[in-house]
Amino acid sequence: MVPILRQALIHGLGPRLANSVEEIEGAIPQYVYIGPYEDIRLTD
């Protein structure tokens, strides 16, 4: 039996995102997801 791992990457891009992608993606070294979620801001 071989376990199957499906890694669903969550990426948030769009006009409601106040941060630039460079600020969010790669903020945590060696972490493949966008984060930290506390630093992601949305526009009003």
mmCIF file of the N, C-alpha and C atoms, coordinates in Angstrom:
data_MODEL
# 
_entry.id   MODEL 
# 
loop_
_atom_site.group_PDB 
_atom_site.id 
_atom_site.type_symbol 
_atom_site.label_atom_id 
_atom_site.label_alt_id 
_atom_site.label_comp_id 
_atom_site.label_asym_id 
_atom_site.label_entity_id 
_atom_site.label_seq_id 
_atom_site.pdbx_PDB_ins_code 
_atom_site.Cartn_x 
_atom_site.Cartn_y 
_atom_site.Cartn_z 
_atom_site.occupancy 
_atom_site.B_iso_or_equiv 
_atom_site.pdbx_formal_charge 
_atom_site.auth_seq_id 
_atom_site.auth_comp_id 
_atom_site.auth_asym_id 
_atom_site.auth_atom_id 
_atom_site.pdbx_PDB_model_num 
ATOM 1   N N  . MET A 1 1  ? 0.843   -1.167 0.000  1.00 0.00 ? 1  MET A N  1 
ATOM 2   C CA . MET A 1 1  ? 0.000   0.000  0.000  1.00 0.00 ? 1  MET A CA 1 
ATOM 3   C C  . MET A 1 1  ? 0.895   1.238  0.000  1.00 0.00 ? 1  MET A C  1 
ATOM 4   N N  . VAL A 1 2  ? 0.626   2.138  -0.925 1.00 0.00 ? 2  VAL A N  1 
ATOM 5   C CA . VAL A 1 2  ? 1.390   3.367  -1.042 1.00 0.00 ? 2  VAL A CA 1 
ATOM 6   C C  . VAL A 1 2  ? 0.472   4.541  -0.695 1.00 0.00 ? 2  VAL A C  1 
ATOM 7   N N  . PRO A 1 3  ? 0.853   5.340  0.293  1.00 0.00 ? 3  PRO A N  1 
ATOM 8   C CA . PRO A 1 3  ? 0.001   6.494  0.612  1.00 0.00 ? 3  PRO A CA 1 
ATOM 9   C C  . PRO A 1 3  ? 0.081   7.554  -0.490 1.00 0.00 ? 3  PRO A C  1 
ATOM 10  N N  . ILE A 1 4  ? -1.036  8.165  -0.763 1.00 0.00 ? 4  ILE A N  1 
ATOM 11  C CA . ILE A 1 4  ? -1.106  9.210  -1.793 1.00 0.00 ? 4  ILE A CA 1 
ATOM 12  C C  . ILE A 1 4  ? -1.251  10.556 -1.084 1.00 0.00 ? 4  ILE A C  1 
ATOM 13  N N  . LEU A 1 5  ? -0.404  11.491 -1.451 1.00 0.00 ? 5  LEU A N  1 
ATOM 14  C CA . LEU A 1 5  ? -0.425  12.810 -0.861 1.00 0.00 ? 5  LEU A CA 1 
ATOM 15  C C  . LEU A 1 5  ? -0.780  13.815 -1.941 1.00 0.00 ? 5  LEU A C  1 
ATOM 16  N N  . ARG A 1 6  ? -1.825  14.542 -1.708 1.00 0.00 ? 6  ARG A N  1 
ATOM 17  C CA . ARG A 1 6  ? -2.201  15.598 -2.643 1.00 0.00 ? 6  ARG A CA 1 
ATOM 18  C C  . ARG A 1 6  ? -1.998  16.933 -1.941 1.00 0.00 ? 6  ARG A C  1 
ATOM 19  N N  . GLN A 1 7  ? -1.034  17.663 -2.410 1.00 0.00 ? 7  GLN A N  1 
ATOM 20  C CA . GLN A 1 7  ? -0.697  18.924 -1.788 1.00 0.00 ? 7  GLN A CA 1 
ATOM 21  C C  . GLN A 1 7  ? -1.421  20.048 -2.527 1.00 0.00 ? 7  GLN A C  1 
ATOM 22  N N  . ALA A 1 8  ? -2.422  20.602 -1.870 1.00 0.00 ? 8  ALA A N  1 
ATOM 23  C CA . ALA A 1 8  ? -3.201  21.680 -2.471 1.00 0.00 ? 8  ALA A CA 1 
ATOM 24  C C  . ALA A 1 8  ? -2.620  23.011 -2.016 1.00 0.00 ? 8  ALA A C  1 
ATOM 25  N N  . LEU A 1 9  ? -1.993  23.713 -2.916 1.00 0.00 ? 9  LEU A N  1 
ATOM 26  C CA . LEU A 1 9  ? -1.402  25.003 -2.569 1.00 0.00 ? 9  LEU A CA 1 
ATOM 27  C C  . LEU A 1 9  ? -2.471  26.075 -2.644 1.00 0.00 ? 9  LEU A C  1 
ATOM 28  N N  . ILE A 1 10 ? -2.521  26.897 -1.624 1.00 0.00 ? 10 ILE A N  1 
ATOM 29  C CA . ILE A 1 10 ? -3.497  27.970 -1.570 1.00 0.00 ? 10 ILE A CA 1 
ATOM 30  C C  . ILE A 1 10 ? -2.787  29.267 -1.933 1.00 0.00 ? 10 ILE A C  1 
ATOM 31  N N  . HIS A 1 11 ? -3.224  29.875 -3.008 1.00 0.00 ? 11 HIS A N  1 
ATOM 32  C CA . HIS A 1 11 ? -2.642  31.143 -3.436 1.00 0.00 ? 11 HIS A CA 1 
ATOM 33  C C  . HIS A 1 11 ? -3.772  32.150 -3.585 1.00 0.00 ? 11 HIS A C  1 
ATOM 34  N N  . GLY A 1 12 ? -3.579  33.300 -3.010 1.00 0.00 ? 12 GLY A N  1 
ATOM 35  C CA . GLY A 1 12 ? -4.575  34.350 -3.124 1.00 0.00 ? 12 GLY A CA 1 
ATOM 36  C C  . GLY A 1 12 ? -4.045  35.501 -3.944 1.00 0.00 ? 12 GLY A C  1 
ATOM 37  N N  . LEU A 1 13 ? -4.604  35.696 -5.102 1.00 0.00 ? 13 LEU A N  1 
ATOM 38  C CA . LEU A 1 13 ? -4.223  36.803 -5.968 1.00 0.00 ? 13 LEU A CA 1 
ATOM 39  C C  . LEU A 1 13 ? -5.491  37.477 -6.460 1.00 0.00 ? 13 LEU A C  1 
ATOM 40  N N  . GLY A 1 14 ? -5.444  38.777 -6.571 1.00 0.00 ? 14 GLY A N  1 
ATOM 41  C CA . GLY A 1 14 ? -6.601  39.479 -7.094 1.00 0.00 ? 14 GLY A CA 1 
ATOM 42  C C  . GLY A 1 14 ? -6.615  40.928 -6.671 1.00 0.00 ? 14 GLY A C  1 
ATOM 43  N N  . PRO A 1 15 ? -7.638  41.641 -7.090 1.00 0.00 ? 15 PRO A N  1 
ATOM 44  C CA . PRO A 1 15 ? -7.695  43.071 -6.806 1.00 0.00 ? 15 PRO A CA 1 
ATOM 45  C C  . PRO A 1 15 ? -7.975  43.395 -5.339 1.00 0.00 ? 15 PRO A C  1 
ATOM 46  N N  . ARG A 1 16 ? -8.471  42.459 -4.553 1.00 0.00 ? 16 ARG A N  1 
ATOM 47  C CA . ARG A 1 16 ? -8.779  42.737 -3.152 1.00 0.00 ? 16 ARG A CA 1 
ATOM 48  C C  . ARG A 1 16 ? -7.581  42.565 -2.233 1.00 0.00 ? 16 ARG A C  1 
ATOM 49  N N  . LEU A 1 17 ? -6.480  42.079 -2.745 1.00 0.00 ? 17 LEU A N  1 
ATOM 50  C CA . LEU A 1 17 ? -5.284  41.852 -1.940 1.00 0.00 ? 17 LEU A CA 1 
ATOM 51  C C  . LEU A 1 17 ? -4.469  43.135 -1.862 1.00 0.00 ? 17 LEU A C  1 
ATOM 52  N N  . ALA A 1 18 ? -4.250  43.644 -0.636 1.00 0.00 ? 18 ALA A N  1 
ATOM 53  C CA . ALA A 1 18 ? -3.511  44.895 -0.463 1.00 0.00 ? 18 ALA A CA 1 
ATOM 54  C C  . ALA A 1 18 ? -2.003  44.661 -0.495 1.00 0.00 ? 18 ALA A C  1 
ATOM 55  N N  . ASN A 1 19 ? -1.536  43.515 -0.073 1.00 0.00 ? 19 ASN A N  1 
ATOM 56  C CA . ASN A 1 19 ? -0.107  43.197 -0.084 1.00 0.00 ? 19 ASN A CA 1 
ATOM 57  C C  . ASN A 1 19 ? 0.335   42.827 -1.494 1.00 0.00 ? 19 ASN A C  1 
ATOM 58  N N  . SER A 1 20 ? 1.611   43.001 -1.760 1.00 0.00 ? 20 SER A N  1 
ATOM 59  C CA . SER A 1 20 ? 2.140   42.469 -3.007 1.00 0.00 ? 20 SER A CA 1 
ATOM 60  C C  . SER A 1 20 ? 2.460   40.995 -2.806 1.00 0.00 ? 20 SER A C  1 
ATOM 61  N N  . VAL A 1 21 ? 2.534   40.265 -3.873 1.00 0.00 ? 21 VAL A N  1 
ATOM 62  C CA . VAL A 1 21 ? 2.771   38.823 -3.790 1.00 0.00 ? 21 VAL A CA 1 
ATOM 63  C C  . VAL A 1 21 ? 4.155   38.543 -3.199 1.00 0.00 ? 21 VAL A C  1 
ATOM 64  N N  . GLU A 1 22 ? 5.128   39.401 -3.478 1.00 0.00 ? 22 GLU A N  1 
ATOM 65  C CA . GLU A 1 22 ? 6.484   39.208 -2.981 1.00 0.00 ? 22 GLU A CA 1 
ATOM 66  C C  . GLU A 1 22 ? 6.554   39.310 -1.461 1.00 0.00 ? 22 GLU A C  1 
ATOM 67  N N  . GLU A 1 23 ? 5.662   40.113 -0.849 1.00 0.00 ? 23 GLU A N  1 
ATOM 68  C CA . GLU A 1 23 ? 5.641   40.240 0.608  1.00 0.00 ? 23 GLU A CA 1 
ATOM 69  C C  . GLU A 1 23 ? 5.112   38.980 1.276  1.00 0.00 ? 23 GLU A C  1 
ATOM 70  N N  . ILE A 1 24 ? 4.180   38.304 0.618  1.00 0.00 ? 24 ILE A N  1 
ATOM 71  C CA . ILE A 1 24 ? 3.491   37.167 1.231  1.00 0.00 ? 24 ILE A CA 1 
ATOM 72  C C  . ILE A 1 24 ? 4.179   35.849 0.896  1.00 0.00 ? 24 ILE A C  1 
ATOM 73  N N  . GLU A 1 25 ? 4.478   35.653 -0.376 1.00 0.00 ? 25 GLU A N  1 
ATOM 74  C CA . GLU A 1 25 ? 5.070   34.397 -0.825 1.00 0.00 ? 25 GLU A CA 1 
ATOM 75  C C  . GLU A 1 25 ? 6.548   34.393 -0.474 1.00 0.00 ? 25 GLU A C  1 
ATOM 76  N N  . GLY A 1 26 ? 6.976   33.408 0.242  1.00 0.00 ? 26 GLY A N  1 
ATOM 77  C CA . GLY A 1 26 ? 8.365   33.305 0.642  1.00 0.00 ? 26 GLY A CA 1 
ATOM 78  C C  . GLY A 1 26 ? 8.690   34.044 1.922  1.00 0.00 ? 26 GLY A C  1 
ATOM 79  N N  . ALA A 1 27 ? 7.671   34.501 2.654  1.00 0.00 ? 27 ALA A N  1 
ATOM 80  C CA . ALA A 1 27 ? 7.903   35.201 3.921  1.00 0.00 ? 27 ALA A CA 1 
ATOM 81  C C  . ALA A 1 27 ? 8.454   34.238 4.973  1.00 0.00 ? 27 ALA A C  1 
ATOM 82  N N  . ILE A 1 28 ? 8.051   32.982 4.896  1.00 0.00 ? 28 ILE A N  1 
ATOM 83  C CA . ILE A 1 28 ? 8.563   31.963 5.799  1.00 0.00 ? 28 ILE A CA 1 
ATOM 84  C C  . ILE A 1 28 ? 9.524   31.090 4.988  1.00 0.00 ? 28 ILE A C  1 
ATOM 85  N N  . PRO A 1 29 ? 10.797  31.034 5.340  1.00 0.00 ? 29 PRO A N  1 
ATOM 86  C CA . PRO A 1 29 ? 11.760  30.247 4.561  1.00 0.00 ? 29 PRO A CA 1 
ATOM 87  C C  . PRO A 1 29 ? 11.393  28.759 4.538  1.00 0.00 ? 29 PRO A C  1 
ATOM 88  N N  . GLN A 1 30 ? 11.522  28.152 3.367  1.00 0.00 ? 30 GLN A N  1 
ATOM 89  C CA . GLN A 1 30 ? 11.267  26.732 3.132  1.00 0.00 ? 30 GLN A CA 1 
ATOM 90  C C  . GLN A 1 30 ? 9.822   26.345 3.436  1.00 0.00 ? 30 GLN A C  1 
ATOM 91  N N  . TYR A 1 31 ? 8.893   27.255 3.242  1.00 0.00 ? 31 TYR A N  1 
ATOM 92  C CA . TYR A 1 31 ? 7.463   26.996 3.443  1.00 0.00 ? 31 TYR A CA 1 
ATOM 93  C C  . TYR A 1 31 ? 6.785   27.209 2.111  1.00 0.00 ? 31 TYR A C  1 
ATOM 94  N N  . VAL A 1 32 ? 6.118   26.193 1.584  1.00 0.00 ? 32 VAL A N  1 
ATOM 95  C CA . VAL A 1 32 ? 5.598   26.253 0.220  1.00 0.00 ? 32 VAL A CA 1 
ATOM 96  C C  . VAL A 1 32 ? 4.273   26.984 0.108  1.00 0.00 ? 32 VAL A C  1 
ATOM 97  N N  . TYR A 1 33 ? 3.611   27.235 1.220  1.00 0.00 ? 33 TYR A N  1 
ATOM 98  C CA . TYR A 1 33 ? 2.318   27.913 1.181  1.00 0.00 ? 33 TYR A CA 1 
ATOM 99  C C  . TYR A 1 33 ? 2.501   29.411 1.366  1.00 0.00 ? 33 TYR A C  1 
ATOM 100 N N  . ILE A 1 34 ? 1.452   30.161 1.044  1.00 0.00 ? 34 ILE A N  1 
ATOM 101 C CA . ILE A 1 34 ? 1.455   31.594 1.303  1.00 0.00 ? 34 ILE A CA 1 
ATOM 102 C C  . ILE A 1 34 ? 1.242   31.804 2.779  1.00 0.00 ? 34 ILE A C  1 
ATOM 103 N N  . GLY A 1 35 ? 2.003   32.636 3.375  1.00 0.00 ? 35 GLY A N  1 
ATOM 104 C CA . GLY A 1 35 ? 1.836   32.874 4.794  1.00 0.00 ? 35 GLY A CA 1 
ATOM 105 C C  . GLY A 1 35 ? 2.853   33.865 5.289  1.00 0.00 ? 35 GLY A C  1 
ATOM 106 N N  . PRO A 1 36 ? 2.763   34.289 6.462  1.00 0.00 ? 36 PRO A N  1 
ATOM 107 C CA . PRO A 1 36 ? 1.751   33.992 7.473  1.00 0.00 ? 36 PRO A CA 1 
ATOM 108 C C  . PRO A 1 36 ? 0.436   34.712 7.169  1.00 0.00 ? 36 PRO A C  1 
ATOM 109 N N  . TYR A 1 37 ? -0.661  34.053 7.479  1.00 0.00 ? 37 TYR A N  1 
ATOM 110 C CA . TYR A 1 37 ? -1.977  34.597 7.146  1.00 0.00 ? 37 TYR A CA 1 
ATOM 111 C C  . TYR A 1 37 ? -2.292  35.859 7.927  1.00 0.00 ? 37 TYR A C  1 
ATOM 112 N N  . GLU A 1 38 ? -1.630  36.075 9.068  1.00 0.00 ? 38 GLU A N  1 
ATOM 113 C CA . GLU A 1 38 ? -1.877  37.273 9.862  1.00 0.00 ? 38 GLU A CA 1 
ATOM 114 C C  . GLU A 1 38 ? -1.383  38.527 9.161  1.00 0.00 ? 38 GLU A C  1 
ATOM 115 N N  . ASP A 1 39 ? -0.433  38.386 8.237  1.00 0.00 ? 39 ASP A N  1 
ATOM 116 C CA . ASP A 1 39 ? 0.130   39.539 7.541  1.00 0.00 ? 39 ASP A CA 1 
ATOM 117 C C  . ASP A 1 39 ? -0.556  39.855 6.228  1.00 0.00 ? 39 ASP A C  1 
ATOM 118 N N  . ILE A 1 40 ? -1.507  39.048 5.796  1.00 0.00 ? 40 ILE A N  1 
ATOM 119 C CA . ILE A 1 40 ? -2.217  39.295 4.549  1.00 0.00 ? 40 ILE A CA 1 
ATOM 120 C C  . ILE A 1 40 ? -3.322  40.314 4.807  1.00 0.00 ? 40 ILE A C  1 
ATOM 121 N N  . ARG A 1 41 ? -3.312  41.387 4.015  1.00 0.00 ? 41 ARG A N  1 
ATOM 122 C CA . ARG A 1 41 ? -4.310  42.448 4.171  1.00 0.00 ? 41 ARG A CA 1 
ATOM 123 C C  . ARG A 1 41 ? -5.178  42.513 2.913  1.00 0.00 ? 41 ARG A C  1 
ATOM 124 N N  . LEU A 1 42 ? -6.440  42.859 3.122  1.00 0.00 ? 42 LEU A N  1 
ATOM 125 C CA . LEU A 1 42 ? -7.387  43.058 2.028  1.00 0.00 ? 42 LEU A CA 1 
ATOM 126 C C  . LEU A 1 42 ? -7.733  44.529 1.922  1.00 0.00 ? 42 LEU A C  1 
ATOM 127 N N  . THR A 1 43 ? -8.035  44.968 0.719  1.00 0.00 ? 43 THR A N  1 
ATOM 128 C CA . THR A 1 43 ? -8.459  46.349 0.526  1.00 0.00 ? 43 THR A CA 1 
ATOM 129 C C  . THR A 1 43 ? -9.902  46.498 0.947  1.00 0.00 ? 43 THR A C  1 
ATOM 130 N N  . ASP A 1 44 ? -10.287 47.726 1.245  1.00 0.00 ? 44 ASP A N  1 
ATOM 131 C CA . ASP A 1 44 ? -11.674 47.992 1.656  1.00 0.00 ? 44 ASP A CA 1 
ATOM 132 C C  . ASP A 1 44 ? -12.612 48.092 0.495  1.00 0.00 ? 44 ASP A C  1 
# 
